[in-house]
Amino acid sequence: MQQNFKRKHICYSHFHVVGSGTTPLRCAQILNEMGLPCVFWETFNGVPSFSQRRAQMLHISYQTYNESALLNTILSCAQKTLIFSVNNPYLFPARLVESSLVTVINYHNSLLPRHRGVHAEAWTLFENDTETGITWHIVDIGIDTGNILIQQTIPLDCTMTSIALLRVQAQLAVSTLRDILPDILTGHVFGVPQEMDASRAHLRREIPNNGELSPTWDTEKAWCFLRAMDYGVLQTLGIPFVRCEGIFYGWRTYEHLGVPAKNSEIMRVGNNICVNGNIILRDIFVYKHR
């Protein structure tokens, strides 16, 4: 990042990063390395996380996310505050977003306005998009509807999975933030209004086809579904399943055989399930339906 601005030109006095995982922590680290101490509010419930231990090593102030505590901290401050929302599942209330002393910048892992809402990576793959990307935008009272500061495009192929896409997007998000941070810090955060379409935001409770591989899909759609649901060991959207001979099955691995497809059919072959004659779901197990 080019240091083409002086500290005296920075128009914010307080800095916060809200989110979960390594990407928001890396954003907090960038601020910290610039001599701009921030508070990292991790949206995580449970035992102390890797991010907490890492934040302590990097001398970054760490707080477990609590909306009341965050609002009290920020709204009680009489100085300008900058918030970065990164992998943050919570919506900020209007009284914070609309405060004249607060600017909120959000990272979203799609090319807005396409795939607003949560799990954009999965919906991108499920709908067989040919490209995706990342967006940094100003937060308003809508869901991912604020003015766009910058976007970067990522081409997609038929091998990309949700977990792999998240990794690519995370790297791009951090490098892009470095590029635009000088403008943000000096108050040049006007952005470009989105060309909104009629689509609605994806909700947290929504999963591609409710997690079920449909017997009516052709091979291309089935393959899109498998890659969309593939978060590795994280199983972010739960365990995908398929119905075969009246029983719901999950699987441990899957493979595209690359041979011509047959008519839409799902057939058990030993401890595997064959989909349309050219996709194999390997090491199946009986799955209890949600």
N, C-alpha and C positions, 0 to 999 in steps of 0.2 A: 504494500500500500504506500503510495506516495505521500510523504509528509508535506503536503502543499498548503498547509494551514498552520496557524499559530494557536497555541493553547488559549490565548486571550480572546480568540475569535469563536471559541466553543460557547454555545449559548445555553448549555444545560449545566446544572450543578449536581444533579443526582442521576444515577444510572441503575437500572434493574434489568435482569434477564429472567424471564419466566418460561419454564418448560421442563422437559424431562429427557435425560439421556446425554450422550456425548456432544451432540451438535450445539445445544444451547450453552453447554459448558465451554466449548471452543469459542463461541461468540463472547462469552464473559471473559475468557482469557485474552482475547484481542483487546478488549477495553482495558483490562488490567495491565497489559503490557504497554499500553499508551499512557499509563499513569492516571487512568480514570477508574478508580475503584468502584466496583458495582456489587450489588447483592444478587446472588443467584437463588431464585425461588424455584425449587424443584417440585413439579406436580407429580409427586410419587407418594404412594401410601404403602407402608410396610417397614421392613427392616432397613437399616442404613444402607444406602446404595453405593455402587462404585463411584457415581458422580459426587457423592458427598465426600468420600475419601479423597478423590482426585482434587476436588475444590480445596480441601484443607491443605493438600500438598502444594497447590498453586497459590495459596494465601488469598483465596477468593471467599468472601463472606457468603455463607450458605444458610438458607432457611428452607424448611419444608413449607410448601405452599399452603397458605390459609387466606381465604379471600378477605376476611375481616382484618387480619393483621396487615395484609398488603394495602388495602384501601386506607386504613388508618395511617400507615407509614407515608403513603404518597399524598393523600388529600390533606393531611395536616401540615404538609411542607409548603412554605410560602415561596419556594424557588422552583425554577423550571426542572422538570423531570423527564427523562427519556427511558422508555420501556421497550425492550425487545421481546416479542412473543415468538418462541421457537419450539415447535413440537408441543404446543400448549393446548390441552383439550378443553380449557375453560374459556367462556366468553366474558369479557370485561363489561361491567355495567356502564350504562350511558353516562352516569355522573363522573366516571373516571375518564372515559373516552372523550367526552365533550368538554372537559376542563381546559381552560386556556393555558394552564401551566403544565399540561401533560401531553406528550406525544407518544403514541404507541405504534411501533413498527412490527409487522408480522411477517414471518417466513411461511410460505405455503408451497407444498410440493406438487404443483401442477402449473400449467400455463393458464392462469385465470383469464376469463371467468369460467373456463371449463373445469369441471370437477371441484367445485367449491365444497367445503365441508371436510369430513374426516375420511381417512383411508383412501386418499386420492390415488395412491399408487396402485391399489387393487382395482379400482374402477377403471383406471387408465388401461390396464392390461385386459380386464374382462371385456371391455368394449372395443378391444383390438385397435387402439389408437396407434398411429404410425410414428408419433412423436409426443413427447411430454417435455417437462422442464421444471423450472423453479421460478417463484415470484416473491419478491419483497414488496410489500405494499403498506400503505397507511391504514390503520384500523379505524373504522367508523362503527356505527351502531348495527350494521348488518353483519352477515356471515361471509367473510372474505369478499367484501364488495368495495373496499376502499381504493383510493387512487394508487396506481401501480408506479413504483419507483424504478424497478428494473426486472427484466425477465431474461432467462437463458434457456435455450432449447437443448433437449437430449433426444437423439434419434433412437427408435426402438426396433428390435428385431424379435423373432419368434422364440428366442432363448431366454429373454429377460423374465425374471421372477420378481415378486414384490420385495423380497428381502434384498436382492441384488440392486433393484432400482432405488430403494431407500438409501443404500450406501453411496451410489453415484450421486444422488440428489443432495445428500448431506455434504459431500465434498464440494460440490458446486455452490451450495448455499454459503459456505464459509468463505470461499474464495471470492464470491460475488459481493459479500458483505464488506470485505476489505476494500473493494473498488469503490463502493458508494458511501462508505462511512464518513469520509471527510465532508461530503455535502450534507449528510444527515446531522453531523455534529455542529455544523455551522448554520443550521436552520433552513437549508435548501431542500425541503421535503414536501414539495407541492405535488409531484407525481402527475400521472395522466389518468383521467377517469376511465373506468372500464366500460367496454361496450357490452352491457349486460344482455343476456339472452333469456329465454323463458324457462330454462332449466332451474331446478331447485337444488339446494345444497344437499349433499349426502349426509345422512344422520348416523350417529354412532351405532344405533341398533341395527342398521341395515348392512346386510352381507350379500354378496353376489349370489342370487338364486337361493338365499337362505342357507348357503353352504352345501347344497346338494348338486351333484353332477347329474344333469338331466339325461334320460335315455333318448330324448328326441333331438338332441344336439348333433350337428355334424362334427367331424373331427376338429375343424378349425375352432369352433366355439368351445368344445370340450377342452382343447389344449389351452385356450385363453383362460378358461376357468381354473385349470390346474395351476397355471403360473400365477394367476391372481391370488390364489389361496395359499401360495407357497411362501411362508415366512420362516422356513427352517424350524429350528427348535422353539422359536418364540410362539408359534401358533397364535398370532395376533387375532385372527378372525375365527379361532376355534379349529376343530378338526373337520375337514371336508369329508363328505360321505357320498355313497352311491347305493341305490337299491338294486339288488340282484336276487332273483328267485324269492322275493318276499322278505329278504333280510337286508338290513342296513349295514354296510361295511365301510370301514376306513382303510387306509393303506399307508405304508411307510415310505415307499418311493414310487416314482412313475417314470415312464419312458415312452417317447415317440419312436415308433419303429421305422418310420419313413417309407412305408409301403403304401400302395393304393388302398383307399378306404373301401370298406364294404357298406352295405346298408346299415343304417343306425341300429346297433344292437349292443347289448351288454351281456357278456357271457363269462361264467366262472370257469377257469382252467387251473385245476389244482389249488395252490395257495395264491393265485393271481386272478385278476379280472381283466378281460380283454374288452376294450371299447372300440366299436366300429372296425375291428380287425387290425387297427394300427396304433393303438395306445394300450400300454400295459400298466395296470395298477398292481404293484408288487407287494408281497407280504401283507395280505389283507387280514383284517381282524374284525370281529363283530363289534358294531358300534351302536351304542344306545342313543336313540334319537333325542334331540333337545326336548 
